Amino acid sequence: MKQSASSEAKRLRNIQLKVPADLYKVFRSVCLDEDTNMRAKTLELIESYARKRGNKRFIDMDKAERETFFGEATRKAIAKIHAAGLPTTHGDAQGIYQLFPDGHKEYVETYSQQERDGK
């Protein structure tokens, strides 16, 4: 019995929130109107938020889905940096380069290149 209780405790996490009194009263009223308790409604809201846009939990994604997820996040970050007028750093077969918002590339000379060229 103890083993079952401890595995259940590992699966569940408790959240304690400090909620402003006026927000608490409104939420409580909504729950009463929907004939549900606040705990169940909070869990429903957390689940719907976590699964927003139909996304799977990260841990449930396979390798291809995780790569797609990271690729999308990377593209968004690059776009945000370029929107600020700053370059981003990338690499290809020719070496490491900075990609500027206007699309031009400036290759960076690395330490090993300097050594090879005798500088």
Backbone as JSON Lines, residues from 0, in Angstrom:
{"i":0,"aa":"M","n":[0.82,-1.19,0.0],"ca":[0.0,0.0,0.0],"c":[0.86,1.26,0.0]}
{"i":1,"aa":"K","n":[1.95,1.25,0.79],"ca":[2.84,2.4,0.82],"c":[3.44,2.67,-0.55]}
{"i":2,"aa":"Q","n":[3.82,1.6,-1.25],"ca":[4.43,1.75,-2.56],"c":[3.46,2.41,-3.53]}
{"i":3,"aa":"S","n":[2.2,2.04,-3.49],"ca":[1.2,2.63,-4.36],"c":[1.01,4.11,-4.05]}
{"i":4,"aa":"A","n":[0.98,4.45,-2.79],"ca":[0.8,5.85,-2.39],"c":[1.99,6.7,-2.8]}
{"i":5,"aa":"S","n":[3.2,6.15,-2.69],"ca":[4.38,6.94,-3.07],"c":[4.46,7.11,-4.58]}
{"i":6,"aa":"S","n":[4.08,6.1,-5.36],"ca":[4.09,6.27,-6.82],"c":[3.02,7.25,-7.26]}
{"i":7,"aa":"E","n":[1.89,7.27,-6.56],"ca":[0.83,8.24,-6.85],"c":[1.32,9.65,-6.53]}
{"i":8,"aa":"A","n":[2.03,9.81,-5.43],"ca":[2.56,11.13,-5.05],"c":[3.58,11.62,-6.07]}
{"i":9,"aa":"K","n":[4.35,10.72,-6.66],"ca":[5.33,11.11,-7.66],"c":[4.66,11.58,-8.94]}
{"i":10,"aa":"R","n":[3.5,11.03,-9.27],"ca":[2.79,11.41,-10.49],"c":[2.05,12.73,-10.35]}
{"i":11,"aa":"L","n":[1.65,13.08,-9.14],"ca":[0.87,14.29,-8.91],"c":[1.73,15.37,-8.26]}
{"i":12,"aa":"R","n":[1.47,16.59,-8.63],"ca":[2.17,17.73,-8.03],"c":[1.13,18.7,-7.51]}
{"i":13,"aa":"N","n":[1.4,19.31,-6.37],"ca":[0.51,20.31,-5.8],"c":[0.99,21.69,-6.17]}
{"i":14,"aa":"I","n":[0.04,22.57,-6.42],"ca":[0.34,23.96,-6.75],"c":[-0.36,24.84,-5.74]}
{"i":15,"aa":"Q","n":[0.38,25.73,-5.13],"ca":[-0.23,26.7,-4.23],"c":[-0.13,28.06,-4.88]}
{"i":16,"aa":"L","n":[-1.26,28.74,-4.97],"ca":[-1.31,30.03,-5.63],"c":[-1.78,31.1,-4.66]}
{"i":17,"aa":"K","n":[-1.18,32.26,-4.76],"ca":[-1.65,33.42,-4.02],"c":[-2.48,34.23,-5.01]}
{"i":18,"aa":"V","n":[-3.78,34.27,-4.79],"ca":[-4.71,34.88,-5.72],"c":[-5.32,36.12,-5.07]}
{"i":19,"aa":"P","n":[-5.35,37.24,-5.8],"ca":[-6.01,38.44,-5.26],"c":[-7.47,38.13,-4.91]}
{"i":20,"aa":"A","n":[-7.95,38.72,-3.83],"ca":[-9.29,38.42,-3.31],"c":[-10.38,38.65,-4.35]}
{"i":21,"aa":"D","n":[-10.3,39.74,-5.12],"ca":[-11.35,40.02,-6.1],"c":[-11.37,38.96,-7.21]}
{"i":22,"aa":"L","n":[-10.19,38.51,-7.66],"ca":[-10.11,37.47,-8.68],"c":[-10.64,36.14,-8.13]}
{"i":23,"aa":"Y","n":[-10.31,35.85,-6.88],"ca":[-10.79,34.63,-6.23],"c":[-12.32,34.61,-6.2]}
{"i":24,"aa":"K","n":[-12.92,35.73,-5.83],"ca":[-14.38,35.8,-5.74],"c":[-15.04,35.59,-7.11]}
{"i":25,"aa":"V","n":[-14.47,36.18,-8.15],"ca":[-15.02,36.02,-9.5],"c":[-14.88,34.57,-9.95]}
{"i":26,"aa":"F","n":[-13.72,33.97,-9.72],"ca":[-13.48,32.58,-10.12],"c":[-14.43,31.65,-9.37]}
{"i":27,"aa":"R","n":[-14.6,31.89,-8.08],"ca":[-15.5,31.08,-7.27],"c":[-16.93,31.19,-7.79]}
{"i":28,"aa":"S","n":[-17.33,32.39,-8.16],"ca":[-18.66,32.61,-8.71],"c":[-18.85,31.85,-10.02]}
{"i":29,"aa":"V","n":[-17.85,31.89,-10.9],"ca":[-17.92,31.16,-12.17],"c":[-18.05,29.67,-11.91]}
{"i":30,"aa":"C","n":[-17.28,29.16,-10.97],"ca":[-17.35,27.73,-10.65],"c":[-18.73,27.36,-10.1]}
{"i":31,"aa":"L","n":[-19.3,28.21,-9.27],"ca":[-20.65,27.95,-8.76],"c":[-21.66,27.94,-9.89]}
{"i":32,"aa":"D","n":[-21.53,28.89,-10.81],"ca":[-22.44,28.96,-11.96],"c":[-22.34,27.71,-12.83]}
{"i":33,"aa":"E","n":[-21.12,27.16,-12.96],"ca":[-20.91,25.97,-13.78],"c":[-21.11,24.68,-13.0]}
{"i":34,"aa":"D","n":[-21.47,24.81,-11.73],"ca":[-21.7,23.66,-10.85],"c":[-20.47,22.74,-10.81]}
{"i":35,"aa":"T","n":[-19.32,23.34,-10.6],"ca":[-18.08,22.59,-10.46],"c":[-17.3,23.16,-9.28]}
{"i":36,"aa":"N","n":[-16.3,22.42,-8.82],"ca":[-15.51,22.98,-7.73],"c":[-14.28,23.69,-8.3]}
{"i":37,"aa":"M","n":[-13.69,24.53,-7.5],"ca":[-12.58,25.36,-7.97],"c":[-11.37,24.52,-8.35]}
{"i":38,"aa":"R","n":[-11.13,23.46,-7.62],"ca":[-9.98,22.6,-7.91],"c":[-10.12,21.94,-9.28]}
{"i":39,"aa":"A","n":[-11.29,21.39,-9.55],"ca":[-11.52,20.73,-10.84],"c":[-11.43,21.73,-11.99]}
{"i":40,"aa":"K","n":[-11.99,22.93,-11.78],"ca":[-11.96,23.96,-12.83],"c":[-10.53,24.42,-13.07]}
{"i":41,"aa":"T","n":[-9.74,24.58,-12.01],"ca":[-8.33,24.99,-12.16],"c":[-7.56,23.94,-12.93]}
{"i":42,"aa":"L","n":[-7.77,22.67,-12.61],"ca":[-7.09,21.58,-13.33],"c":[-7.5,21.58,-14.8]}
{"i":43,"aa":"E","n":[-8.78,21.81,-15.08],"ca":[-9.25,21.89,-16.46],"c":[-8.56,23.04,-17.22]}
{"i":44,"aa":"L","n":[-8.45,24.18,-16.56],"ca":[-7.79,25.33,-17.2],"c":[-6.31,25.06,-17.45]}
{"i":45,"aa":"I","n":[-5.64,24.45,-16.5],"ca":[-4.21,24.12,-16.67],"c":[-4.03,23.15,-17.83]}
{"i":46,"aa":"E","n":[-4.86,22.11,-17.88],"ca":[-4.76,21.13,-18.97],"c":[-5.02,21.76,-20.33]}
{"i":47,"aa":"S","n":[-6.05,22.61,-20.41],"ca":[-6.36,23.23,-21.7],"c":[-5.25,24.18,-22.12]}
{"i":48,"aa":"Y","n":[-4.65,24.88,-21.17],"ca":[-3.54,25.78,-21.49],"c":[-2.32,25.0,-21.95]}
{"i":49,"aa":"A","n":[-2.03,23.9,-21.26],"ca":[-0.86,23.09,-21.6],"c":[-1.01,22.42,-22.96]}
{"i":50,"aa":"R","n":[-2.23,22.16,-23.38],"ca":[-2.46,21.49,-24.66],"c":[-2.97,22.46,-25.73]}
{"i":51,"aa":"K","n":[-2.79,23.76,-25.47],"ca":[-3.25,24.79,-26.4],"c":[-2.71,24.52,-27.8]}
{"i":52,"aa":"R","n":[-3.5,24.79,-28.8],"ca":[-3.18,24.58,-30.21],"c":[-2.96,23.1,-30.53]}
{"i":53,"aa":"G","n":[-3.46,22.22,-29.67],"ca":[-3.36,20.8,-29.96],"c":[-1.96,20.24,-29.79]}
{"i":54,"aa":"N","n":[-1.05,20.99,-29.2],"ca":[0.32,20.51,-29.02],"c":[0.36,19.35,-28.04]}
{"i":55,"aa":"K","n":[1.23,18.41,-28.34],"ca":[1.5,17.33,-27.41],"c":[2.44,17.85,-26.33]}
{"i":56,"aa":"R","n":[2.51,17.12,-25.25],"ca":[3.52,17.44,-24.26],"c":[4.87,17.11,-24.87]}
{"i":57,"aa":"F","n":[5.87,17.89,-24.56],"ca":[7.2,17.7,-25.12],"c":[7.7,16.28,-24.9]}
{"i":58,"aa":"I","n":[7.46,15.76,-23.73],"ca":[7.96,14.42,-23.39],"c":[7.29,13.34,-24.24]}
{"i":59,"aa":"D","n":[6.09,13.61,-24.76],"ca":[5.38,12.63,-25.58],"c":[5.72,12.71,-27.06]}
{"i":60,"aa":"M","n":[6.51,13.71,-27.46],"ca":[6.85,13.89,-28.87],"c":[7.93,12.89,-29.3]}
{"i":61,"aa":"D","n":[7.85,12.44,-30.55],"ca":[8.93,11.61,-31.08],"c":[10.03,12.54,-31.6]}
{"i":62,"aa":"K","n":[11.12,11.98,-32.09],"ca":[12.28,12.77,-32.49],"c":[11.94,13.79,-33.58]}
{"i":63,"aa":"A","n":[11.18,13.38,-34.58],"ca":[10.83,14.28,-35.68],"c":[9.98,15.46,-35.18]}
{"i":64,"aa":"E","n":[9.05,15.18,-34.27],"ca":[8.21,16.25,-33.72],"c":[9.03,17.23,-32.88]}
{"i":65,"aa":"R","n":[9.99,16.7,-32.1],"ca":[10.85,17.58,-31.3],"c":[11.71,18.45,-32.21]}
{"i":66,"aa":"E","n":[12.25,17.88,-33.3],"ca":[13.05,18.66,-34.23],"c":[12.21,19.74,-34.9]}
{"i":67,"aa":"T","n":[10.99,19.42,-35.25],"ca":[10.08,20.42,-35.82],"c":[9.81,21.52,-34.81]}
{"i":68,"aa":"F","n":[9.56,21.14,-33.56],"ca":[9.31,22.1,-32.48],"c":[10.5,23.05,-32.32]}
{"i":69,"aa":"F","n":[11.72,22.49,-32.24],"ca":[12.91,23.32,-32.07],"c":[13.17,24.18,-33.3]}
{"i":70,"aa":"G","n":[12.93,23.62,-34.5],"ca":[13.12,24.39,-35.73],"c":[12.21,25.6,-35.77]}
{"i":71,"aa":"E","n":[10.94,25.43,-35.38],"ca":[10.0,26.54,-35.37],"c":[10.42,27.59,-34.35]}
{"i":72,"aa":"A","n":[10.83,27.15,-33.17],"ca":[11.28,28.09,-32.14],"c":[12.52,28.85,-32.6]}
{"i":73,"aa":"T","n":[13.43,28.17,-33.27],"ca":[14.64,28.81,-33.78],"c":[14.32,29.84,-34.85]}
{"i":74,"aa":"R","n":[13.44,29.48,-35.78],"ca":[13.04,30.44,-36.83],"c":[12.39,31.69,-36.23]}
{"i":75,"aa":"K","n":[11.55,31.5,-35.22],"ca":[10.9,32.64,-34.57],"c":[11.94,33.53,-33.87]}
{"i":76,"aa":"A","n":[12.92,32.9,-33.21],"ca":[13.95,33.66,-32.52],"c":[14.81,34.45,-33.51]}
{"i":77,"aa":"I","n":[15.17,33.83,-34.62],"ca":[15.96,34.51,-35.65],"c":[15.19,35.7,-36.21]}
{"i":78,"aa":"A","n":[13.9,35.49,-36.48],"ca":[13.07,36.59,-37.0],"c":[12.99,37.74,-36.01]}
{"i":79,"aa":"K","n":[12.89,37.41,-34.74],"ca":[12.82,38.46,-33.7],"c":[14.13,39.24,-33.62]}
{"i":80,"aa":"I","n":[15.25,38.54,-33.71],"ca":[16.56,39.18,-33.66],"c":[16.76,40.05,-34.9]}
{"i":81,"aa":"H","n":[16.41,39.54,-36.07],"ca":[16.54,40.32,-37.3],"c":[15.61,41.53,-37.28]}
{"i":82,"aa":"A","n":[14.42,41.39,-36.7],"ca":[13.49,42.52,-36.6],"c":[14.09,43.64,-35.74]}
{"i":83,"aa":"A","n":[14.97,43.27,-34.83],"ca":[15.65,44.26,-33.99],"c":[16.86,44.87,-34.71]}
{"i":84,"aa":"G","n":[17.13,44.41,-35.95],"ca":[18.23,44.94,-36.74],"c":[19.58,44.31,-36.44]}
{"i":85,"aa":"L","n":[19.59,43.17,-35.76],"ca":[20.84,42.52,-35.37],"c":[21.1,41.27,-36.22]}
{"i":86,"aa":"P","n":[22.37,40.91,-36.39],"ca":[22.68,39.69,-37.14],"c":[22.59,38.45,-36.25]}
{"i":87,"aa":"T","n":[22.44,37.29,-36.87],"ca":[22.49,36.02,-36.16],"c":[23.68,35.23,-36.69]}
{"i":88,"aa":"T","n":[24.18,34.3,-35.91],"ca":[25.36,33.52,-36.29],"c":[24.93,32.12,-36.73]}
{"i":89,"aa":"H","n":[25.47,31.69,-37.86],"ca":[25.13,30.39,-38.46],"c":[26.4,29.72,-38.96]}
{"i":90,"aa":"G","n":[26.25,28.54,-39.52],"ca":[27.38,27.84,-40.12],"c":[26.95,27.04,-41.32]}
{"i":91,"aa":"D","n":[27.86,26.87,-42.24],"ca":[27.63,26.01,-43.4],"c":[28.96,25.37,-43.79]}
{"i":92,"aa":"A","n":[29.02,24.75,-44.96],"ca":[30.23,24.05,-45.39],"c":[31.43,24.99,-45.51]}
{"i":93,"aa":"Q","n":[31.16,26.27,-45.77],"ca":[32.25,27.24,-45.92],"c":[32.75,27.79,-44.59]}
{"i":94,"aa":"G","n":[32.0,27.63,-43.54],"ca":[32.43,28.11,-42.23],"c":[31.32,28.8,-41.46]}
{"i":95,"aa":"I","n":[31.73,29.58,-40.49],"ca":[30.8,30.3,-39.62],"c":[30.56,31.69,-40.2]}
{"i":96,"aa":"Y","n":[29.3,32.12,-40.19],"ca":[28.99,33.44,-40.73],"c":[27.91,34.14,-39.92]}
{"i":97,"aa":"Q","n":[27.87,35.44,-40.08],"ca":[26.79,36.23,-39.5],"c":[25.82,36.55,-40.61]}
{"i":98,"aa":"L","n":[24.55,36.29,-40.35],"ca":[23.49,36.58,-41.31],"c":[22.79,37.86,-40.85]}
{"i":99,"aa":"F","n":[22.8,38.85,-41.71],"ca":[22.22,40.15,-41.37],"c":[20.77,40.22,-41.82]}
{"i":100,"aa":"P","n":[19.98,41.12,-41.23],"ca":[18.56,41.22,-41.57],"c":[18.3,41.44,-43.06]}
{"i":101,"aa":"D","n":[19.23,42.08,-43.76],"ca":[19.02,42.31,-45.2],"c":[19.37,41.07,-46.04]}
{"i":102,"aa":"G","n":[19.84,40.0,-45.39],"ca":[20.11,38.75,-46.08],"c":[21.57,38.5,-46.45]}
{"i":103,"aa":"H","n":[22.45,39.49,-46.27],"ca":[23.84,39.24,-46.65],"c":[24.58,38.53,-45.52]}
{"i":104,"aa":"K","n":[25.6,37.75,-45.93],"ca":[26.4,36.96,-45.0],"c":[27.79,37.54,-44.9]}
{"i":105,"aa":"E","n":[28.34,37.53,-43.71],"ca":[29.74,37.89,-43.5],"c":[30.39,36.73,-42.75]}
{"i":106,"aa":"Y","n":[31.33,36.07,-43.43],"ca":[32.0,34.93,-42.81],"c":[32.98,35.41,-41.75]}
{"i":107,"aa":"V","n":[33.06,34.66,-40.66],"ca":[33.92,34.98,-39.54],"c":[35.18,34.13,-39.65]}
{"i":108,"aa":"E","n":[36.32,34.76,-39.53],"ca":[37.57,34.02,-39.57],"c":[37.79,33.38,-38.2]}
{"i":109,"aa":"T","n":[37.93,32.07,-38.19],"ca":[38.09,31.36,-36.92],"c":[39.56,31.2,-36.57]}
{"i":110,"aa":"Y","n":[39.84,30.82,-35.37],"ca":[41.21,30.65,-34.89],"c":[41.97,29.65,-35.75]}
{"i":111,"aa":"S","n":[41.35,28.51,-36.1],"ca":[42.04,27.49,-36.9],"c":[42.36,28.02,-38.3]}
{"i":112,"aa":"Q","n":[41.51,28.88,-38.86],"ca":[41.79,29.48,-40.16],"c":[43.0,30.41,-40.08]}
{"i":113,"aa":"Q","n":[43.1,31.15,-39.0],"ca":[44.24,32.06,-38.81],"c":[45.54,31.28,-38.73]}
{"i":114,"aa":"E","n":[45.49,30.17,-37.99],"ca":[46.66,29.31,-37.84],"c":[47.09,28.73,-39.19]}
{"i":115,"aa":"R","n":[46.1,28.25,-39.96],"ca":[46.35,27.63,-41.24],"c":[46.93,28.65,-42.22]}
{"i":116,"aa":"D","n":[46.46,29.87,-42.17],"ca":[46.93,30.9,-43.1],"c":[48.23,31.54,-42.63]}
{"i":117,"aa":"G","n":[48.72,31.14,-41.48],"ca":[50.01,31.65,-40.99],"c":[49.96,33.05,-40.41]}
{"i":118,"aa":"K","n":[48.82,33.47,-39.94],"ca":[48.7,34.82,-39.38],"c":[49.06,34.85,-37.93]}
